[in-house]
Amino acid sequence: MIEVKGVNVQTFSFAFREEGIYMFENASSGTMTVIGVVKPSQVCSNVVNGVGASMITQQSLAELGIQSQDNSVDPDWVFITLSFTIINAVIYMFIGLIIWTYNLNQKRADIASQ
């Protein structure tokens, strides 16, 4: 709606009523803002009047409960090899069936013409 009406928005406000991790990306600059809303019993570092701010680092994200995960996946070579073999076998059997039926029809045509 903002883009359709051509409104120039510099800032906005929002009340976070539920605990959680909220992420915002500035589309024009590509910068990320991470907001962690925590329980009242949880204390974060660098807090002034209940609000704390820090750079996005591994330590600051860990304070919010965000953990990095290793997203690398090793290839399943057995599955890849079996899939390749089975797919090729099915293709060759299908082509072989086509050739076999063609030859069978040719033999029948030769017998019928004699």
C-alpha positions in Angstrom: 0.0 0.0 0.0 2.9 2.3 0.8 4.4 1.7 -2.6 1.1 2.1 -4.5 0.3 5.4 -2.8 3.9 6.6 -3.1 4.2 7.4 0.6 7.8 8.1 1.7 8.2 6.3 5.1 11.3 7.1 7.1 10.4 5.3 10.3 7.7 3.1 11.7 6.8 1.7 15.1 5.5 -1.6 16.3 4.7 -3.1 19.7 6.1 -6.5 20.2 3.6 -8.3 22.5 5.0 -11.9 22.1 8.4 -13.3 22.9 10.4 -14.3 19.9 13.0 -13.3 17.4 12.0 -10.8 14.8 14.1 -10.1 11.7 13.8 -7.1 9.4 15.7 -6.5 6.2 16.1 -3.0 4.6 15.4 -3.7 1.0 17.3 -0.7 -0.3 20.5 -1.2 1.7 20.3 -5.0 2.5 21.0 -4.4 6.2 19.4 -6.7 8.7 17.9 -5.8 12.0 17.3 -8.5 14.6 15.0 -7.9 17.5 14.8 -10.3 20.4 11.8 -10.0 22.7 12.7 -11.9 25.9 10.9 -13.0 29.0 10.9 -10.4 31.8 13.1 -12.7 33.9 15.7 -12.9 31.2 18.4 -10.2 31.2 20.5 -9.1 28.2 23.8 -7.2 28.3 23.9 -3.5 27.3 20.4 -2.9 28.5 19.3 0.7 29.4 15.7 1.2 30.6 14.7 -2.3 29.3 16.1 -1.8 25.8 19.5 -3.1 24.6 21.2 -2.7 21.3 24.3 -4.3 19.9 25.9 -5.3 16.6 25.0 -8.6 15.1 27.7 -10.9 16.4 27.7 -14.6 17.3 27.7 -13.7 21.0 24.9 -11.2 20.8 22.7 -13.7 18.8 23.6 -16.4 21.4 22.2 -14.2 24.1 18.9 -14.2 22.3 19.0 -17.9 22.0 19.9 -18.0 18.3 22.5 -20.7 17.5 24.3 -21.3 14.3 23.9 -24.6 12.6 26.1 -26.4 10.1 24.0 -26.5 7.0 26.4 -28.6 4.9 25.1 -31.9 3.8 27.2 -34.8 2.7 26.0 -36.5 -0.5 24.4 -39.9 -0.2 26.5 -41.7 -2.8 24.7 -45.0 -2.4 21.4 -43.3 -3.2 22.8 -41.3 -6.1 24.5 -44.4 -7.6 21.4 -46.6 -7.2 19.1 -43.9 -8.6 21.4 -43.4 -11.6 21.7 -47.2 -12.2 17.9 -47.8 -11.9 16.9 -44.9 -14.1 19.4 -46.0 -16.8 18.2 -49.6 -16.5 14.5 -48.5 -17.0 15.4 -46.3 -19.9 17.4 -49.2 -21.6 14.6 -51.7 -20.9 12.1 -49.3 -22.5 14.2 -48.7 -25.6 14.9 -52.5 -25.8 11.2 -53.2 -25.6 10.5 -50.7 -28.4 13.2 -52.3 -30.6 12.0 -55.8 -29.8 8.4 -55.1 -30.7 9.6 -53.3 -33.9 11.6 -56.4 -34.9 8.8 -58.7 -34.0 6.4 -56.7 -36.2 9.0 -56.7 -39.0 9.3 -60.5 -38.8 5.5 -60.9 -38.9 5.4 -58.6 -41.9 8.1 -60.6 -43.7 6.3 -63.9 -43.0 3.0 -62.4 -44.2 4.5 -61.2 -47.4 5.9 -64.6 -48.4 
